[in-house]
Amino acid sequence: MAEGRPAGGRFGSLPHLAARFFGAVTPGGPPAGDEDWALALLLPGERELWRRMSGADRRHAIAVARESLRLLDQAGKDARREILAAALLHDVGKLEADLGAMGRVAVTVAAVVVGHDRLARSGREGRRAWLEPARRYLAHDRLGGKLLRECGSDAFTVAWAEQHHLAPERWTVDIGIGRLLKAADGRS
């Protein structure tokens, strides 16, 4: 385990991972009112990406955005549209992995056991092409930033998707806002 990192490493704490697992195997998307609330916050291109996300990912994203809104309000900070969009779309890059819930679980466990960076590098140059979906899943932050940039998202929304698994000292976003978003993600 890396120094200063929880057992889940880049993926969060073990309780967070357990909650995400049980959420992932629960069928269906968010309630219609939550779906409408999220869609109203998103730009047209972002809405298209949102609609492609799994029901479980959309439920998680709404929970993160709602908790972000609560934390921003508590801190006396303005809940700008691009901040809430960042909360809603921080995991959008997982679309590119095309893995189901069990595939994601397997990759996450392997990344915790073997190491995120080692697994992400394994099998390059075609030797283990079957690992490509796992590598895309592990790179969902970078891939999400690319998708958001291409659809015309705000700079903050793109940056948070790309940086939400980095150490705070590597963030280019406002550190206070980043900490609130990170806390919201960890609680949801």
Number of C-alpha atoms within 10 A of each C-alpha: 12 10 6 7 13 13 15 20 19 20 19 17 16 13 13 15 17 12 14 18 16 11 18 21 12 12 10 13 16 19 9 9 9 16 16 11 11 21 18 13 17 21 16 14 15 22 16 13 18 22 12 12 19 19 18 21 23 24 22 23 28 23 20 26 26 19 22 28 22 15 18 20 12 9 12 9 12 11 16 11 15 19 23 24 27 28 28 29 29 29 25 27 26 22 20 15 19 14 17 11 17 12 15 20 17 13 21 22 16 15 21 17 13 13 16 21 13 11 18 20 11 16 15 12 8 10 9 10 13 10 18 16 18 24 21 20 25 24 19 23 24 21 22 26 25 17 20 25 17 12 16 14 21 16 14 16 25 25 23 31 27 23 19 24 19 12 10 16 7 11 16 12 17 11 13 13 19 18 15 18 26 19 15 22 21 16 16 19
